[in-house]
């Protein structure tokens, strides 16, 4: 049987310039190997994972420290385990089954 409609694995995340979901905001639903291509800031200070599971990487091209973010609100970088708010790339966690 063929599926139609939305994919079974939706992903949406909003990232913010400042803590507590303030300042500039952008929403993503796809992987971003170089966040600076779409986000003019080197740091991001809060995030709201609306759907799916995401990984933040400290550097571009999925390098450096990794932080797993499940659905929920992260008011400060420390809430996803980061010592510094630098994020260079983001990737969706996709179930291959």
N, CA, C and O atoms as a DFTB+ gen file, in Angstrom:
388 C
 N C O
     1  1       0.841      -1.179       0.000
     2  2       0.000       0.000       0.000
     3  2       0.887       1.244       0.000
     4  3       1.850       1.315       0.764
     5  1       0.581       2.198      -0.826
     6  2       1.369       3.407      -0.958
     7  2       0.858       4.489      -0.012
     8  3      -0.347       4.696       0.132
     9  1       1.805       5.175       0.631
    10  2       1.435       6.262       1.534
    11  2       1.367       7.576       0.782
    12  3       2.125       7.818      -0.158
    13  1       0.457       8.409       1.210
    14  2       0.389       9.762       0.665
    15  2       0.296      10.733       1.834
    16  3       0.058      10.329       2.972
    17  1       0.480      11.981       1.550
    18  2       0.378      12.986       2.614
    19  2       1.730      13.272       3.228
    20  3       2.759      13.153       2.562
    21  1       1.735      13.652       4.510
    22  2       2.953      14.034       5.198
    23  2       3.876      12.839       5.386
    24  3       3.408      11.715       5.569
    25  1       5.192      13.074       5.343
    26  2       6.128      11.997       5.649
    27  2       5.928      11.532       7.084
    28  3       5.464      12.296       7.931
    29  1       6.277      10.287       7.353
    30  2       6.070       9.746       8.694
    31  2       7.033      10.365       9.697
    32  3       6.817      10.264      10.905
    33  1       8.069      10.990       9.222
    34  2       9.090      11.534      10.102
    35  2       9.233      13.035       9.879
    36  3      10.133      13.471       9.162
    37  1       8.363      13.820      10.482
    38  2       8.435      15.278      10.366
    39  2       9.454      15.820      11.360
    40  3       9.588      15.314      12.474
    41  1      10.162      16.849      10.942
    42  2      11.139      17.509      11.797
    43  2      10.968      19.017      11.662
    44  3      10.889      19.548      10.555
    45  1      10.912      19.700      12.808
    46  2      10.856      21.165      12.816
    47  2      11.558      21.664      14.062
    48  3      11.338      21.164      15.165
    49  1      12.404      22.659      13.865
    50  2      13.107      23.273      14.988
    51  2      13.188      24.774      14.756
    52  3      13.353      25.236      13.626
    53  1      13.071      25.521      15.835
    54  2      13.259      26.969      15.806
    55  2      14.473      27.288      16.652
    56  3      14.607      26.802      17.775
    57  1      15.362      28.113      16.103
    58  2      16.534      28.548      16.857
    59  2      16.469      30.058      17.046
    60  3      15.899      30.781      16.229
    61  1      17.068      30.516      18.144
    62  2      16.949      31.924      18.536
    63  2      18.313      32.531      18.840
    64  3      19.234      31.857      19.302
    65  1      18.404      33.808      18.569
    66  2      19.621      34.587      18.782
    67  2      19.978      34.727      20.263
    68  3      21.157      34.710      20.617
    69  1      18.976      34.863      21.125
    70  2      19.203      35.117      22.545
    71  2      18.525      34.047      23.412
    72  3      17.667      33.307      22.930
    73  1      18.912      33.970      24.684
    74  2      18.224      33.049      25.611
    75  2      16.731      33.386      25.725
    76  3      16.293      34.481      25.372
    77  1      15.988      32.434      26.217
    78  2      14.546      32.589      26.469
    79  2      13.753      32.935      25.215
    80  3      12.774      33.678      25.285
    81  1      14.171      32.398      24.067
    82  2      13.431      32.523      22.803
    83  2      13.249      33.981      22.377
    84  3      12.175      34.372      21.920
    85  1      14.301      34.776      22.530
    86  2      14.206      36.184      22.136
    87  2      15.212      36.489      21.031
    88  3      16.110      35.696      20.745
    89  1      15.042      37.648      20.423
    90  2      15.902      38.068      19.324
    91  2      15.467      37.427      18.018
    92  3      14.326      36.985      17.881
    93  1      16.380      37.381      17.064
    94  2      16.089      36.805      15.754
    95  2      15.770      35.317      15.893
    96  3      16.330      34.626      16.743
    97  1      14.861      34.839      15.042
    98  2      14.454      33.429      15.055
    99  2      14.384      32.932      13.623
   100  3      14.031      33.679      12.711
   101  1      14.721      31.664      13.435
   102  2      14.548      31.017      12.139
   103  2      14.110      29.575      12.397
   104  3      14.512      28.959      13.384
   105  1      13.287      29.052      11.501
   106  2      12.789      27.684      11.636
   107  2      13.385      26.816      10.533
   108  3      13.496      27.246       9.385
   109  1      13.765      25.599      10.888
   110  2      14.316      24.634       9.937
   111  2      13.516      23.346       9.973
   112  3      12.950      22.976      11.002
   113  1      13.479      22.668       8.835
   114  2      12.902      21.325       8.777
   115  2      13.840      20.366       8.040
   116  3      13.494      19.209       7.805
   117  1      15.027      20.854       7.679
   118  2      16.024      20.042       6.980
   119  2      17.389      20.215       7.630
   120  3      17.611      21.141       8.410
   121  1      18.297      19.309       7.293
   122  2      19.670      19.398       7.773
   123  2      20.325      20.671       7.250
   124  3      19.995      21.152       6.166
   125  1      21.253      21.209       8.032
   126  2      22.026      22.383       7.623
   127  2      23.503      22.099       7.892
   128  3      23.956      22.234       9.028
   129  1      24.269      21.702       6.852
   130  2      25.680      21.396       7.068
   131  2      26.516      22.618       7.445
   132  3      27.551      22.487       8.099
   133  1      26.068      23.809       7.033
   134  2      26.747      25.037       7.424
   135  2      25.677      26.043       7.833
   136  3      25.059      26.693       6.990
   137  1      25.475      26.155       9.121
   138  2      24.410      27.013       9.645
   139  2      24.584      28.467       9.215
   140  3      23.596      29.183       9.054
   141  1      25.823      28.910       9.028
   142  2      26.080      30.302       8.650
   143  2      25.543      30.626       7.246
   144  3      25.439      31.799       6.887
   145  1      25.207      29.614       6.460
   146  2      24.590      29.867       5.161
   147  2      23.206      30.504       5.310
   148  3      22.764      31.250       4.436
   149  1      22.534      30.210       6.408
   150  2      21.176      30.725       6.626
   151  2      21.032      31.551       7.906
   152  3      20.047      32.273       8.061
   153  1      21.977      31.458       8.805
   154  2      21.909      32.110      10.120
   155  2      23.134      32.987      10.251
   156  3      24.255      32.482      10.179
   157  1      22.965      34.255      10.437
   158  2      24.103      35.169      10.399
   159  2      24.910      35.215      11.689
   160  3      25.897      35.946      11.772
   161  1      24.514      34.461      12.679
   162  2      25.197      34.469      13.973
   163  2      25.992      33.181      14.160
   164  3      25.565      32.111      13.726
   165  1      27.138      33.291      14.801
   166  2      27.948      32.095      15.099
   167  2      27.338      31.318      16.258
   168  3      27.503      30.102      16.355
   169  1      26.642      32.017      17.124
   170  2      26.060      31.387      18.310
   171  2      24.543      31.357      18.202
   172  3      23.926      32.168      17.512
   173  1      23.972      30.402      18.901
   174  2      22.527      30.434      19.117
   175  2      22.309      30.083      20.578
   176  3      22.970      29.204      21.131
   177  1      21.389      30.774      21.176
   178  2      21.270      30.723      22.634
   179  2      20.035      30.010      23.145
   180  3      19.958      29.707      24.336
   181  1      19.064      29.732      22.287
   182  2      17.897      28.958      22.710
   183  2      17.300      28.272      21.489
   184  3      17.507      28.696      20.352
   185  1      16.553      27.204      21.751
   186  2      15.963      26.429      20.661
   187  2      14.662      25.800      21.132
   188  3      14.491      25.484      22.309
   189  1      13.749      25.626      20.180
   190  2      12.480      24.949      20.461
   191  2      12.329      23.842      19.416
   192  3      12.070      24.113      18.244
   193  1      12.493      22.601      19.855
   194  2      12.302      21.452      18.969
   195  2      10.809      21.164      18.952
   196  3      10.239      20.709      19.943
   197  1      10.190      21.432      17.824
   198  2       8.748      21.260      17.705
   199  2       8.383      19.845      17.279
   200  3       7.376      19.295      17.725
   201  1       9.206      19.259      16.415
   202  2       8.963      17.891      15.959
   203  2      10.285      17.209      15.672
   204  3      11.217      17.828      15.158
   205  1      10.360      15.940      16.006
   206  2      11.545      15.150      15.701
   207  2      12.642      15.300      16.731
   208  3      12.461      15.912      17.784
   209  1      13.781      14.726      16.400
   210  2      14.985      14.776      17.229
   211  2      16.096      15.348      16.352
   212  3      16.213      15.002      15.177
   213  1      16.902      16.221      16.933
   214  2      17.953      16.925      16.203
   215  2      19.288      16.769      16.900
   216  3      19.346      16.495      18.099
   217  1      20.375      16.948      16.134
   218  2      21.728      17.003      16.687
   219  2      22.337      18.336      16.293
   220  3      22.353      18.703      15.118
   221  1      22.843      19.063      17.295
   222  2      23.621      20.269      17.053
   223  2      25.088      19.851      17.047
   224  3      25.513      19.040      17.870
   225  1      25.854      20.404      16.119
   226  2      27.289      20.180      16.057
   227  2      28.001      21.503      16.277
   228  3      27.553      22.550      15.810
   229  1      29.102      21.442      16.986
   230  2      29.856      22.647      17.328
   231  2      30.396      23.368      16.083
   232  3      30.481      24.596      16.065
   233  1      30.760      22.606      15.046
   234  2      31.353      23.180      13.840
   235  2      30.528      22.817      12.605
   236  3      29.645      21.962      12.667
   237  1      30.823      23.473      11.491
   238  2      30.138      23.152      10.244
   239  2      30.508      21.743       9.769
   240  3      31.471      21.142      10.244
   241  1      29.728      21.242       8.831
   242  2      29.925      19.917       8.237
   243  2      29.906      18.788       9.269
   244  3      30.619      17.793       9.143
   245  1      29.069      18.973      10.291
   246  2      28.802      17.931      11.289
   247  2      30.067      17.479      12.019
   248  3      30.302      16.284      12.200
   249  1      30.873      18.455      12.433
   250  2      32.106      18.162      13.162
   251  2      32.052      18.783      14.559
   252  3      31.267      19.690      14.833
   253  1      32.900      18.270      15.412
   254  2      33.018      18.802      16.764
   255  2      32.041      18.156      17.734
   256  3      31.455      17.112      17.448
   257  1      31.881      18.786      18.868
   258  2      30.970      18.266      19.900
   259  2      29.562      18.159      19.347
   260  3      29.129      18.965      18.523
   261  1      28.859      17.138      19.826
   262  2      27.486      16.893      19.385
   263  2      26.540      17.009      20.575
   264  3      26.871      16.623      21.696
   265  1      25.361      17.547      20.303
   266  2      24.343      17.698      21.347
   267  2      23.022      17.191      20.793
   268  3      22.555      17.661      19.756
   269  1      22.429      16.243      21.480
   270  2      21.158      15.653      21.061
   271  2      20.008      16.440      21.679
   272  3      19.959      16.621      22.895
   273  1      19.091      16.904      20.849
   274  2      17.941      17.666      21.323
   275  2      16.667      16.935      20.931
   276  3      16.371      16.763      19.748
   277  1      15.926      16.513      21.932
   278  2      14.633      15.884      21.701
   279  2      13.547      16.958      21.760
   280  3      13.818      18.108      22.104
   281  1      12.348      16.582      21.429
   282  2      11.235      17.527      21.400
   283  2      11.131      18.258      22.738
   284  3      11.126      17.638      23.802
   285  1      11.049      19.582      22.664
   286  2      10.945      20.375      23.877
   287  2      11.582      21.741      23.717
   288  3      12.004      22.127      22.627
   289  1      11.645      22.465      24.822
   290  2      12.170      23.820      24.851
   291  2      13.513      23.852      25.562
   292  3      13.694      23.240      26.614
   293  1      14.443      24.574      24.971
   294  2      15.784      24.738      25.519
   295  2      16.033      26.237      25.617
   296  3      16.380      26.880      24.627
   297  1      15.855      26.788      26.806
   298  2      15.917      28.237      27.009
   299  2      17.338      28.801      26.985
   300  3      17.534      29.994      26.753
   301  1      18.324      27.937      27.224
   302  2      19.728      28.338      27.232
   303  2      20.567      27.180      26.690
   304  3      20.162      26.020      26.768
   305  1      21.730      27.504      26.145
   306  2      22.613      26.472      25.589
   307  2      22.974      25.424      26.640
   308  3      23.141      24.251      26.306
   309  1      23.093      25.822      27.881
   310  2      23.424      24.867      28.945
   311  2      22.364      23.766      29.072
   312  3      22.668      22.669      29.539
   313  1      21.136      24.049      28.666
   314  2      20.064      23.052      28.776
   315  2      20.215      21.920      27.768
   316  3      19.641      20.850      27.972
   317  1      20.973      22.121      26.679
   318  2      21.279      20.991      25.790
   319  2      22.692      20.471      26.050
   320  3      23.200      19.639      25.298
   321  1      23.330      20.970      27.127
   322  2      24.613      20.441      27.569
   323  2      25.835      21.175      27.063
   324  3      26.958      20.718      27.275
   325  1      25.645      22.306      26.395
   326  2      26.777      23.040      25.830
   327  2      27.403      23.975      26.862
   328  3      26.706      24.589      27.670
   329  1      28.727      24.068      26.818
   330  2      29.432      25.048      27.636
   331  2      29.447      26.399      26.935
   332  3      29.487      27.443      27.586
   333  1      29.414      26.375      25.598
   334  2      29.413      27.584      24.773
   335  2      28.279      27.453      23.760
   336  3      27.961      26.337      23.349
   337  1      27.668      28.544      23.350
   338  2      26.512      28.478      22.445
   339  2      26.860      28.354      20.959
   340  3      25.987      28.536      20.110
   341  1      28.125      28.046      20.631
   342  2      28.533      27.927      19.226
   343  2      27.914      26.681      18.595
   344  3      28.076      25.572      19.103
   345  1      27.205      26.874      17.487
   346  2      26.627      25.774      16.714
   347  2      26.946      26.041      15.249
   348  3      26.593      27.092      14.713
   349  1      27.617      25.083      14.600
   350  2      28.017      25.263      13.208
   351  2      27.149      24.521      12.207
   352  3      27.079      24.900      11.038
   353  1      26.481      23.453      12.668
   354  2      25.621      22.673      11.779
   355  2      24.573      21.939      12.602
   356  3      24.759      21.684      13.792
   357  1      23.468      21.604      11.944
   358  2      22.401      20.861      12.608
   359  2      21.919      19.758      11.671
   360  3      21.895      19.916      10.450
   361  1      21.540      18.645      12.276
   362  2      21.104      17.487      11.492
   363  2      19.921      16.814      12.177
   364  3      19.868      16.715      13.403
   365  1      18.975      16.355      11.364
   366  2      17.836      15.598      11.883
   367  2      18.271      14.169      12.208
   368  3      19.136      13.614      11.532
   369  1      17.682      13.583      13.226
   370  2      17.868      12.159      13.493
   371  2      16.709      11.467      12.799
   372  3      15.548      11.664      13.158
   373  1      17.033      10.655      11.801
   374  2      16.024      10.010      10.967
   375  2      16.072       8.506      11.196
   376  3      17.138       7.892      11.144
   377  1      14.926       7.932      11.447
   378  2      14.797       6.481      11.623
   379  2      14.869       5.835      10.267
   380  3      14.065       6.148       9.389
   381  1      15.821       4.932      10.074
   382  2      16.028       4.310       8.761
   383  2      15.129       3.102       8.525
   384  3      15.146       2.527       7.436
   385  1      14.352       2.712       9.515
   386  2      13.494       1.528       9.332
   387  2      12.226       1.855       8.593
   388  3      11.402       0.971       8.360
